[in-house]
Amino acid sequence: ILSARIICMQNAFGVPYLPVIDSADSHRICMQNAYPPFMQEAGQMSASAFGERMAELLTSTDSVATLMERAAMTATIDAERMAAAYTAYKKRKGAGSDENSQILRSLLVVAGQRDGLKAVQAMQAAAPDFIEISSLVHGWVLSDPSAATNWFNEQSGDTAEHALGGLVWGLGQRDTAIAKQVFQTLDPQDQQTSASNLASSLVGTHGVTAVDSLIEGLSPELAQKCVTGATYRIDRRPPAEAVPWLAGKVA
């Protein structure tokens, strides 16, 4: 179970910063405590009204007020609201569901954490080929790795291809043992595709020992992909941990 670390701060002008959160539920709880008027208004919106307002906020110039409102609305997001916000934003931008919209990815992660299956179903009904599905699966894995993995194993084609990155990234953050277990069950092509991302996620969250555990028993080629992926986030580790590990890998 993810911890609910809730930290609400104020800047020099007395305006609360956005909360530091560890889960979708802690986001909601913190927003309820920090911004009750925003939460109340957002909670009373219909899904379509929520979608239009969120799309407006995502395409407007950032300010303290708009960022606070966005955070409060994100805290009330569910599957239906996510689909409405996605559709409204894409319409405003004139973008297709096969075009990546980076700004939507954080919302998709939160929606996936809330109820991954419902979020996937709602999004696939609204935009069957949406390319950002990896972020939705990422969030789902963080809250229910077993259900998300079982769903992934039933997918094929573009859905599986686009979801794979989010699956392994979330697994790498969530649980090292489950991440390794799932990786070993992937077909060889998916292993080649995802090795770097998984190792990068593992080292950033759990350290070099998690990467060493992952590469045990792998082919030299696959192990090298993992090492290369880990180097992308090795700077998140203390020098006393990172430097000897890197030295051992290049020796």
Disulfide bonds with the S-S distance in Angstrom:
none
